[in-house]
């Protein structure tokens, strides 16, 4: 009973809280995303490679946790993707008449398929734009290079939001298949970082309460928040490590802050990939045991992750 009362107090305080600029802080909500199967620009990939890349890409969107995934079995070629974008735009017109079947390159859609897509928030269309696997005489190794482009379409407006361009390479002195495996295994991590970096998909949330050096923030595993994630607020500096991720609320330990934090402060996701140093007039809110990833605050508002 006491625990329920505590959460009621937090939520009541949040209802009256505003962000750092006197405006209510925004909180992201889960959106529907239709994800096509992997298409190509005429490159011939081994079936095993195509299946592995497909699975890796689908896994990225599922594991991010911020989308309700609609899996599409159709594959769009370059021309098919352009035709699909035009069809989405025409579908917004009042006099648009749905044909019995829609054909985009080699991909065929029924009326039910198309209507299902129109109900999605975003469409993601992954395409292989380069595949090169050969023996390099200079390097004396089998080398594989793959470029994967994932285009994102806003269904409501019919506009392209942008694209994630993932270039991966691998090499092996004796085994060409091993070089392919390296490339394929590297795709998901790079794609995840780029999706997290896109403004349309970044998570925004807010502080619910600041009890005794901790931070309670809205959202948790219901939006894919996990230990190791980082969030930032403009106007102050903070390093904080999460010690618990609940379904709807997460808890972080405040390790450093240059000014008092308040309920309602706006938090913004900070994507990370490997070693980086970011300057700025922002503080970093790290979700995870700080010792596990070596986060260190240095100098005038710099945050370093090793």
C-alpha positions, 0 to 999 in steps of 0.5 A: 500500500505504501509503495502505491501511495509513493508512486501516486505522489510522484505522478501527482507532482509530475502533473504540475511540473514543467521543463527547464524552459517553463514548458511541460516536458515531452515523453515519448510513446511507442509507435507502430513501425512496418519493417520490410524484408531486405531488398537489393539493388541487383546484388546477388547475395548467398541466401544464408547471408540474406537471411542473417542480415534480415534477422539482424535488422528485424532484431534491432527494431524489436530490441530497441523496444520503442516500436510496435513492429509490423513485419513485412515479407515483401522486399523492395528494390530501389525502383520499388521503394521510389514507387512505394513512396509515391503510392503512399503520397497518392493514398492521402488524396481524397480521390485515390482509388486502390487497385486490386493489387499494388506492384512495386518492382518485384514486390506485390501488395494486396489491398489489405497489405497496403491498408495495413501499412497506411496505419503504421507510424513509420515504414522502414525499408532496408536495401543492400546497395553494395556487396563485394566479397573477393580475395584481395591480393594486396592484403592477402586476405578474403575481404567482404564489404556490404553497404546497407541502407535503411530508408524511413518513411513517415506514413502520415505525411508521405515524406522520407524521414531520412536513411541509416547508411551502414557500411561494414567490412571484414577480412580473413586470411583463409576463409571468405565465409568468415569475412562475410560473417564479420560484416554481417555481425557488425551491421546490427550495432551500427544500425541501432546507433543510427536509429537512436541518433535520428531525431524522429526516434530518439526517446524523450522523457522527464524526471519524476522525482529526485529522492536523496541523490537518486533520479526517478525518470518516467519510462522503463522497459516498456520503451526499451530503456536499459542499463547502459543507456544515457540521457541528457538535460540542457543547462546543467551537468550530471553523471548518473548511473541507473540501479534499477529499470522498472516497467514504467519507471527507472531509477538512477544514482546521481554521481555528479550535478552542478545544480539542483535537479527538479521534477519535470526536467526534460531528458533526451536520449544520448546515443553512444557507439564505442569510445567518444567524447562529447562537449556541451552545456548539457549533463549526461544521465547514464543508465547502467552501473558506471563501473561497467562501462567506464564513464568519467566526467572531465573538465567543463562539461565533458563526458567521456565513455571508454 
